[in-house]
Amino acid sequence: MLASKLDKAEKLLEEAEADIRIGSYNKAVSASYFFVRLTIEHYIKDLKTMKDDKIANALKRSLARKNGRERS
């Protein structure tokens, strides 16, 4: 069975936490980055890009629609 993006993201967060405990900070940063990215891809279903800046803009737009422009 294929794991969902959210399942993979949770696993990456666990790996990042373990990496921090053993002092592997570069690995922790990498795992954290992909945790955030997969989480965003899970929640923004109509995402049509893989470029980081465009993903960040899509997240900002999504939050602005949900919470109002001031809070995003």
Distance bins in CASP14 RR format, pairs under 12 A and 6 or more apart:
PFRMAT RR
TARGET T0000
AUTHOR 0000-0000-0000
RMODE 2
METHOD distances of the structure
MODEL  1
1 7 0 0 0 0 1 0 0 0 0 0 0
2 8 0 0 0 0 1 0 0 0 0 0 0
3 9 0 0 0 0 1 0 0 0 0 0 0
3 10 0 0 0 0 1 0 0 0 0 0 0
3 11 1 0 0 1 0 0 0 0 0 0 0
3 12 0 0 0 0 0 1 0 0 0 0 0
3 38 0 0 0 0 0 1 0 0 0 0 0
3 42 0 0 0 0 0 1 0 0 0 0 0
4 10 0 0 0 0 1 0 0 0 0 0 0
4 11 0 0 0 0 0 1 0 0 0 0 0
4 38 0 0 0 0 1 0 0 0 0 0 0
4 39 0 0 0 0 0 1 0 0 0 0 0
4 41 0 0 0 0 0 1 0 0 0 0 0
4 42 1 0 0 1 0 0 0 0 0 0 0
4 43 0 0 0 0 0 1 0 0 0 0 0
5 11 0 0 0 0 0 1 0 0 0 0 0
5 12 0 0 0 0 0 1 0 0 0 0 0
5 34 0 0 0 0 0 1 0 0 0 0 0
5 35 0 0 0 0 0 1 0 0 0 0 0
5 36 0 0 0 0 0 1 0 0 0 0 0
5 37 0 0 0 0 1 0 0 0 0 0 0
5 38 1 0 1 0 0 0 0 0 0 0 0
5 39 1 0 0 1 0 0 0 0 0 0 0
5 40 0 0 0 0 1 0 0 0 0 0 0
5 41 1 0 1 0 0 0 0 0 0 0 0
5 42 1 0 1 0 0 0 0 0 0 0 0
5 43 0 0 0 0 1 0 0 0 0 0 0
5 44 0 0 0 0 0 1 0 0 0 0 0
5 45 0 0 0 0 0 1 0 0 0 0 0
5 47 0 0 0 0 0 1 0 0 0 0 0
6 12 0 0 0 0 0 1 0 0 0 0 0
6 13 0 0 0 0 0 1 0 0 0 0 0
6 35 0 0 0 0 0 1 0 0 0 0 0
6 37 0 0 0 0 0 1 0 0 0 0 0
6 38 1 0 0 1 0 0 0 0 0 0 0
6 39 1 0 0 1 0 0 0 0 0 0 0
6 40 0 0 0 0 0 1 0 0 0 0 0
6 41 0 0 0 0 1 0 0 0 0 0 0
6 42 1 0 1 0 0 0 0 0 0 0 0
6 43 0 0 0 0 1 0 0 0 0 0 0
7 13 0 0 0 0 0 1 0 0 0 0 0
7 14 0 0 0 0 0 1 0 0 0 0 0
7 35 0 0 0 0 0 1 0 0 0 0 0
7 38 0 0 0 0 1 0 0 0 0 0 0
7 39 0 0 0 0 0 1 0 0 0 0 0
7 42 0 0 0 0 1 0 0 0 0 0 0
8 14 0 0 0 0 0 1 0 0 0 0 0
8 15 0 0 0 0 0 1 0 0 0 0 0
8 31 0 0 0 0 0 1 0 0 0 0 0
8 34 0 0 0 0 1 0 0 0 0 0 0
8 35 0 0 0 0 1 0 0 0 0 0 0
8 37 0 0 0 0 0 1 0 0 0 0 0
8 38 1 0 1 0 0 0 0 0 0 0 0
8 39 0 0 0 0 1 0 0 0 0 0 0
8 41 0 0 0 0 1 0 0 0 0 0 0
8 42 0 0 0 0 1 0 0 0 0 0 0
9 15 0 0 0 0 0 1 0 0 0 0 0
9 16 0 0 0 0 0 1 0 0 0 0 0
9 31 0 0 0 0 1 0 0 0 0 0 0
9 32 0 0 0 0 0 1 0 0 0 0 0
9 33 0 0 0 0 0 1 0 0 0 0 0
9 34 1 0 0 1 0 0 0 0 0 0 0
9 35 1 0 1 0 0 0 0 0 0 0 0
9 36 0 0 0 0 1 0 0 0 0 0 0
9 37 0 0 0 0 1 0 0 0 0 0 0
9 38 1 1 0 0 0 0 0 0 0 0 0
9 39 1 0 1 0 0 0 0 0 0 0 0
9 40 0 0 0 0 1 0 0 0 0 0 0
9 41 0 0 0 0 1 0 0 0 0 0 0
9 42 1 0 0 1 0 0 0 0 0 0 0
9 43 0 0 0 0 0 1 0 0 0 0 0
10 16 0 0 0 0 0 1 0 0 0 0 0
10 17 0 0 0 0 0 1 0 0 0 0 0
10 31 0 0 0 0 0 1 0 0 0 0 0
10 34 0 0 0 0 0 1 0 0 0 0 0
10 35 1 0 0 1 0 0 0 0 0 0 0
10 38 0 0 0 0 1 0 0 0 0 0 0
10 39 0 0 0 0 1 0 0 0 0 0 0
10 42 0 0 0 0 0 1 0 0 0 0 0
11 17 0 0 0 0 0 1 0 0 0 0 0
11 18 0 0 0 0 0 1 0 0 0 0 0
11 31 0 0 0 0 1 0 0 0 0 0 0
11 34 0 0 0 0 1 0 0 0 0 0 0
11 35 0 0 0 0 1 0 0 0 0 0 0
11 38 0 0 0 0 1 0 0 0 0 0 0
11 39 0 0 0 0 0 1 0 0 0 0 0
12 18 0 0 0 0 0 1 0 0 0 0 0
12 19 0 0 0 0 0 1 0 0 0 0 0
12 27 0 0 0 0 0 1 0 0 0 0 0
12 28 0 0 0 0 0 1 0 0 0 0 0
12 29 0 0 0 0 0 1 0 0 0 0 0
12 30 0 0 0 0 1 0 0 0 0 0 0
12 31 1 0 1 0 0 0 0 0 0 0 0
12 32 1 0 0 1 0 0 0 0 0 0 0
12 33 0 0 0 0 1 0 0 0 0 0 0
12 34 1 0 1 0 0 0 0 0 0 0 0
12 35 1 0 1 0 0 0 0 0 0 0 0
12 36 0 0 0 0 1 0 0 0 0 0 0
12 37 0 0 0 0 1 0 0 0 0 0 0
12 38 1 0 0 1 0 0 0 0 0 0 0
12 39 0 0 0 0 1 0 0 0 0 0 0
13 19 0 0 0 0 0 1 0 0 0 0 0
13 20 0 0 0 0 0 1 0 0 0 0 0
13 28 0 0 0 0 0 1 0 0 0 0 0
13 31 1 0 0 1 0 0 0 0 0 0 0
13 32 1 0 0 1 0 0 0 0 0 0 0
13 33 0 0 0 0 0 1 0 0 0 0 0
13 34 0 0 0 0 1 0 0 0 0 0 0
13 35 1 0 1 0 0 0 0 0 0 0 0
13 36 0 0 0 0 1 0 0 0 0 0 0
13 37 0 0 0 0 0 1 0 0 0 0 0
13 38 0 0 0 0 1 0 0 0 0 0 0
13 39 0 0 0 0 1 0 0 0 0 0 0
14 20 0 0 0 0 0 1 0 0 0 0 0
14 21 0 0 0 0 0 1 0 0 0 0 0
14 28 0 0 0 0 0 1 0 0 0 0 0
14 31 0 0 0 0 1 0 0 0 0 0 0
14 32 0 0 0 0 0 1 0 0 0 0 0
14 35 0 0 0 0 1 0 0 0 0 0 0
15 21 0 0 0 0 0 1 0 0 0 0 0
15 22 0 0 0 0 0 1 0 0 0 0 0
15 24 0 0 0 0 1 0 0 0 0 0 0
15 27 1 0 0 1 0 0 0 0 0 0 0
15 28 0 0 0 0 1 0 0 0 0 0 0
15 29 0 0 0 0 0 1 0 0 0 0 0
15 30 0 0 0 0 1 0 0 0 0 0 0
15 31 1 0 1 0 0 0 0 0 0 0 0
15 32 0 0 0 0 1 0 0 0 0 0 0
15 33 0 0 0 0 0 1 0 0 0 0 0
15 34 0 0 0 0 1 0 0 0 0 0 0
15 35 0 0 0 0 1 0 0 0 0 0 0
16 22 0 0 0 0 0 1 0 0 0 0 0
16 23 0 0 0 0 0 1 0 0 0 0 0
16 24 0 0 0 0 1 0 0 0 0 0 0
16 25 0 0 0 0 1 0 0 0 0 0 0
16 26 0 0 0 0 0 1 0 0 0 0 0
16 27 1 0 0 1 0 0 0 0 0 0 0
16 28 1 0 1 0 0 0 0 0 0 0 0
16 29 1 0 0 1 0 0 0 0 0 0 0
16 30 0 0 0 0 1 0 0 0 0 0 0
16 31 1 1 0 0 0 0 0 0 0 0 0
16 32 1 0 1 0 0 0 0 0 0 0 0
16 33 0 0 0 0 1 0 0 0 0 0 0
16 34 0 0 0 0 1 0 0 0 0 0 0
16 35 1 0 0 1 0 0 0 0 0 0 0
16 36 0 0 0 0 0 1 0 0 0 0 0
17 23 0 0 0 0 0 1 0 0 0 0 0
17 24 0 0 0 0 0 1 0 0 0 0 0
17 27 0 0 0 0 0 1 0 0 0 0 0
17 28 1 0 0 1 0 0 0 0 0 0 0
17 31 0 0 0 0 1 0 0 0 0 0 0
17 32 0 0 0 0 1 0 0 0 0 0 0
17 35 0 0 0 0 0 1 0 0 0 0 0
18 24 0 0 0 0 1 0 0 0 0 0 0
18 27 0 0 0 0 1 0 0 0 0 0 0
18 28 0 0 0 0 1 0 0 0 0 0 0
18 31 0 0 0 0 1 0 0 0 0 0 0
18 32 0 0 0 0 0 1 0 0 0 0 0
19 25 1 0 0 1 0 0 0 0 0 0 0
19 26 0 0 0 0 1 0 0 0 0 0 0
19 27 1 0 1 0 0 0 0 0 0 0 0
19 28 1 1 0 0 0 0 0 0 0 0 0
19 29 0 0 0 0 1 0 0 0 0 0 0
19 30 0 0 0 0 1 0 0 0 0 0 0
19 31 1 0 0 1 0 0 0 0 0 0 0
19 32 0 0 0 0 1 0 0 0 0 0 0
19 35 0 0 0 0 0 1 0 0 0 0 0
20 26 0 0 0 0 0 1 0 0 0 0 0
20 27 0 0 0 0 1 0 0 0 0 0 0
20 28 1 0 1 0 0 0 0 0 0 0 0
20 29 0 0 0 0 1 0 0 0 0 0 0
20 30 0 0 0 0 0 1 0 0 0 0 0
20 31 0 0 0 0 1 0 0 0 0 0 0
20 32 0 0 0 0 1 0 0 0 0 0 0
21 27 0 0 0 0 0 1 0 0 0 0 0
21 28 0 0 0 0 1 0 0 0 0 0 0
22 28 0 0 0 0 1 0 0 0 0 0 0
23 29 0 0 0 0 0 1 0 0 0 0 0
24 30 0 0 0 0 1 0 0 0 0 0 0
24 31 0 0 0 0 1 0 0 0 0 0 0
24 32 0 0 0 0 0 1 0 0 0 0 0
25 31 0 0 0 0 0 1 0 0 0 0 0
25 32 0 0 0 0 0 1 0 0 0 0 0
26 32 0 0 0 0 0 1 0 0 0 0 0
26 33 0 0 0 0 0 1 0 0 0 0 0
27 33 0 0 0 0 0 1 0 0 0 0 0
27 34 0 0 0 0 0 1 0 0 0 0 0
28 34 0 0 0 0 0 1 0 0 0 0 0
28 35 0 0 0 0 0 1 0 0 0 0 0
29 35 0 0 0 0 0 1 0 0 0 0 0
29 36 0 0 0 0 0 1 0 0 0 0 0
30 36 0 0 0 0 0 1 0 0 0 0 0
30 37 0 0 0 0 0 1 0 0 0 0 0
31 37 0 0 0 0 0 1 0 0 0 0 0
31 38 0 0 0 0 0 1 0 0 0 0 0
32 38 0 0 0 0 0 1 0 0 0 0 0
32 39 0 0 0 0 0 1 0 0 0 0 0
33 39 0 0 0 0 0 1 0 0 0 0 0
33 40 0 0 0 0 0 1 0 0 0 0 0
33 52 0 0 0 0 1 0 0 0 0 0 0
33 55 0 0 0 0 0 1 0 0 0 0 0
33 56 0 0 0 0 0 1 0 0 0 0 0
34 40 0 0 0 0 0 1 0 0 0 0 0
34 41 0 0 0 0 0 1 0 0 0 0 0
34 52 0 0 0 0 0 1 0 0 0 0 0
34 55 0 0 0 0 0 1 0 0 0 0 0
35 41 0 0 0 0 0 1 0 0 0 0 0
35 42 0 0 0 0 0 1 0 0 0 0 0
36 42 0 0 0 0 0 1 0 0 0 0 0
36 43 0 0 0 0 0 1 0 0 0 0 0
36 52 0 0 0 0 0 1 0 0 0 0 0
36 55 0 0 0 0 1 0 0 0 0 0 0
36 56 0 0 0 0 1 0 0 0 0 0 0
36 59 0 0 0 0 1 0 0 0 0 0 0
37 43 0 0 0 0 0 1 0 0 0 0 0
37 44 0 0 0 0 0 1 0 0 0 0 0
37 47 0 0 0 0 0 1 0 0 0 0 0
37 49 0 0 0 0 0 1 0 0 0 0 0
37 50 0 0 0 0 1 0 0 0 0 0 0
37 51 0 0 0 0 0 1 0 0 0 0 0
37 52 1 0 0 1 0 0 0 0 0 0 0
37 54 0 0 0 0 0 1 0 0 0 0 0
37 55 1 0 0 1 0 0 0 0 0 0 0
37 56 0 0 0 0 1 0 0 0 0 0 0
37 58 0 0 0 0 0 1 0 0 0 0 0
37 59 0 0 0 0 0 1 0 0 0 0 0
38 44 0 0 0 0 0 1 0 0 0 0 0
38 47 0 0 0 0 0 1 0 0 0 0 0
38 50 0 0 0 0 0 1 0 0 0 0 0
38 55 0 0 0 0 0 1 0 0 0 0 0
39 47 0 0 0 0 0 1 0 0 0 0 0
39 55 0 0 0 0 0 1 0 0 0 0 0
39 59 0 0 0 0 1 0 0 0 0 0 0
40 47 1 0 0 1 0 0 0 0 0 0 0
40 49 0 0 0 0 0 1 0 0 0 0 0
40 50 0 0 0 0 0 1 0 0 0 0 0
40 52 0 0 0 0 0 1 0 0 0 0 0
40 54 0 0 0 0 0 1 0 0 0 0 0
40 55 1 0 1 0 0 0 0 0 0 0 0
40 56 0 0 0 0 1 0 0 0 0 0 0
40 57 0 0 0 0 0 1 0 0 0 0 0
40 58 1 0 0 1 0 0 0 0 0 0 0
40 59 1 0 1 0 0 0 0 0 0 0 0
40 60 0 0 0 0 0 1 0 0 0 0 0
40 61 0 0 0 0 0 1 0 0 0 0 0
40 62 0 0 0 0 1 0 0 0 0 0 0
40 63 0 0 0 0 0 1 0 0 0 0 0
41 47 1 0 1 0 0 0 0 0 0 0 0
41 48 0 0 0 0 0 1 0 0 0 0 0
41 49 0 0 0 0 0 1 0 0 0 0 0
41 50 0 0 0 0 1 0 0 0 0 0 0
41 52 0 0 0 0 0 1 0 0 0 0 0
41 54 0 0 0 0 0 1 0 0 0 0 0
41 55 1 0 0 1 0 0 0 0 0 0 0
41 58 0 0 0 0 1 0 0 0 0 0 0
41 59 0 0 0 0 0 1 0 0 0 0 0
41 62 0 0 0 0 0 1 0 0 0 0 0
42 59 0 0 0 0 0 1 0 0 0 0 0
43 55 0 0 0 0 0 1 0 0 0 0 0
43 58 0 0 0 0 0 1 0 0 0 0 0
43 59 0 0 0 0 1 0 0 0 0 0 0
43 62 1 0 0 1 0 0 0 0 0 0 0
43 63 0 0 0 0 0 1 0 0 0 0 0
43 66 0 0 0 0 0 1 0 0 0 0 0
44 54 0 0 0 0 0 1 0 0 0 0 0
44 55 0 0 0 0 1 0 0 0 0 0 0
44 56 0 0 0 0 0 1 0 0 0 0 0
44 57 0 0 0 0 0 1 0 0 0 0 0
44 58 1 0 1 0 0 0 0 0 0 0 0
44 59 1 0 0 1 0 0 0 0 0 0 0
44 60 0 0 0 0 0 1 0 0 0 0 0
44 61 0 0 0 0 1 0 0 0 0 0 0
44 62 1 0 1 0 0 0 0 0 0 0 0
44 63 0 0 0 0 0 1 0 0 0 0 0
44 65 0 0 0 0 0 1 0 0 0 0 0
44 66 0 0 0 0 0 1 0 0 0 0 0
45 58 0 0 0 0 0 1 0 0 0 0 0
45 62 0 0 0 0 0 1 0 0 0 0 0
46 58 0 0 0 0 1 0 0 0 0 0 0
46 61 0 0 0 0 0 1 0 0 0 0 0
46 62 0 0 0 0 1 0 0 0 0 0 0
46 65 0 0 0 0 0 1 0 0 0 0 0
47 54 0 0 0 0 1 0 0 0 0 0 0
47 55 1 0 0 1 0 0 0 0 0 0 0
47 56 0 0 0 0 0 1 0 0 0 0 0
47 57 0 0 0 0 0 1 0 0 0 0 0
47 58 1 0 1 0 0 0 0 0 0 0 0
47 59 0 0 0 0 1 0 0 0 0 0 0
47 61 0 0 0 0 0 1 0 0 0 0 0
47 62 0 0 0 0 1 0 0 0 0 0 0
48 54 0 0 0 0 1 0 0 0 0 0 0
48 55 0 0 0 0 0 1 0 0 0 0 0
48 57 0 0 0 0 0 1 0 0 0 0 0
48 58 0 0 0 0 1 0 0 0 0 0 0
49 55 1 0 0 1 0 0 0 0 0 0 0
49 56 0 0 0 0 0 1 0 0 0 0 0
49 57 0 0 0 0 1 0 0 0 0 0 0
49 58 1 0 0 1 0 0 0 0 0 0 0
49 59 0 0 0 0 0 1 0 0 0 0 0
50 58 0 0 0 0 0 1 0 0 0 0 0
51 57 0 0 0 0 1 0 0 0 0 0 0
51 58 0 0 0 0 1 0 0 0 0 0 0
52 58 0 0 0 0 0 1 0 0 0 0 0
52 59 0 0 0 0 0 1 0 0 0 0 0
53 59 0 0 0 0 0 1 0 0 0 0 0
53 60 0 0 0 0 0 1 0 0 0 0 0
54 60 0 0 0 0 0 1 0 0 0 0 0
54 61 0 0 0 0 0 1 0 0 0 0 0
55 61 0 0 0 0 0 1 0 0 0 0 0
55 62 0 0 0 0 0 1 0 0 0 0 0
56 62 0 0 0 0 0 1 0 0 0 0 0
56 63 0 0 0 0 0 1 0 0 0 0 0
56 72 0 0 0 0 0 1 0 0 0 0 0
57 63 0 0 0 0 0 1 0 0 0 0 0
57 64 0 0 0 0 0 1 0 0 0 0 0
57 72 0 0 0 0 0 1 0 0 0 0 0
58 64 0 0 0 0 0 1 0 0 0 0 0
58 65 0 0 0 0 0 1 0 0 0 0 0
58 72 0 0 0 0 0 1 0 0 0 0 0
59 65 0 0 0 0 0 1 0 0 0 0 0
59 66 0 0 0 0 0 1 0 0 0 0 0
59 67 0 0 0 0 0 1 0 0 0 0 0
59 72 0 0 0 0 1 0 0 0 0 0 0
60 66 0 0 0 0 0 1 0 0 0 0 0
60 67 0 0 0 0 0 1 0 0 0 0 0
60 68 0 0 0 0 0 1 0 0 0 0 0
60 69 0 0 0 0 1 0 0 0 0 0 0
60 71 0 0 0 0 0 1 0 0 0 0 0
60 72 1 0 1 0 0 0 0 0 0 0 0
61 67 0 0 0 0 0 1 0 0 0 0 0
61 68 0 0 0 0 0 1 0 0 0 0 0
61 69 0 0 0 0 0 1 0 0 0 0 0
61 72 0 0 0 0 1 0 0 0 0 0 0
62 68 0 0 0 0 0 1 0 0 0 0 0
62 72 0 0 0 0 1 0 0 0 0 0 0
63 69 0 0 0 0 1 0 0 0 0 0 0
63 70 0 0 0 0 0 1 0 0 0 0 0
63 71 1 0 0 1 0 0 0 0 0 0 0
63 72 1 1 0 0 0 0 0 0 0 0 0
64 70 0 0 0 0 1 0 0 0 0 0 0
64 71 0 0 0 0 1 0 0 0 0 0 0
64 72 1 0 1 0 0 0 0 0 0 0 0
65 71 0 0 0 0 0 1 0 0 0 0 0
65 72 0 0 0 0 1 0 0 0 0 0 0
66 72 0 0 0 0 1 0 0 0 0 0 0
END
